[in-house]
Amino acid sequence: MRNGCKVVDTDTHQMEPTRIWEQYIDTRFKSAAPRLGRTRSGRSTMMVEGESLTAEEGKYPMDSPEFLAAGERAMKRFERTRKAGYSPQARLADMDEEGVDVQIIYPTVGGQLLGREFQDTELLAACCRAYNDWSAEYCSAAPQRLRWAAMLPMQDVDKAIEEARRAVNNGAVCIYLRPNPVKGRNLHHRDYWPLYREIEAMDRAISIHDSGSPRIPSYGDRMETHTSGHILAHPFEAMSAMAGLVWFGVLEHFPRLTIVHVEADAGWAPYWVQRMEQHWEFSGNAEHPDMKLRPTEYFKRNIYVACRADEMTLKAAVELLGEDNFVWNSDYPHPDGTWPWALKKLDQQPIAPSAKRKILWDNPARAFRLN
């Protein structure tokens, strides 16, 4: 609790030990499990099916010496936690220092793993099960405070449904999806609708979260460096996913489905809702008969967007779209996040105390069913 207000950080990350995939994966996949290896350039990295999880070649690479050095410098602020192996106890100590009651925790390596298309979807499903089992065990140290997001093998929708059920039964607080198209399917593709029906029935949120340097399509591909690609990828992928879910009928057919966009900032949300409204005014649902409501109505009913605490546009976003659809995230413990100064920055935001309370607790508690 901070300043008398309970706090949820809606985007934090696991720093998975490299051996968990081999240790937690089904026995028959142990020899094929993701593990450390050497790329063609000689870099040590996590690999599966003979290639690194993140793209080395082409655009939006994550392996430049300059980028890696900058990340290493930024990670020094987590030195105490890193020395403790990013244990649950070290994480809880950090949370207590800053007054964070609950973290929603996503994968790091697991997110990169989902950034490539697997040749063997059985192996992909086994990797998802391994991560979900390990994360559930990790969060069992404080299950009301450490809440884990489940990763799914989206290449095979039947396997994704099976793993969603299993993960939720095992305690997953939400379903984590990347916004990028996989096998040519955007998130609004009708192949995924049986999965959305299942998630809606289980009363869990979908958290949409991009991850760096994927091998699947990304808006970051337009750029030649990781930094410039990262600037584009996260918000543009979120915008694309939101527009697709609104305009192609997903939120009409699954009206109780909750979508949370994290690690993409929030300043773009008023512009994007405005942009969709302009097209509604022009053509309504002429090309989108499954869409029955205005874009703003779907946004208000179904969608939350996570802000960084230091966004200069936050005041305008809250004024334009209201207090009820924004949550907060720090990206702990990633080097490009805002931990540990984030909540001090949010304290300084020129928004009403009621908005801060809603962003920190009321809205995420509603989105993630924490009450």
Summary of the structure (lengths in Angstrom):
residues: 371
radius of gyration: 19.7
end to end distance: 15.6
largest distance: 57.5
contacts: 1262
relative contact order: 0.14
helix: 47%
strand: 14%
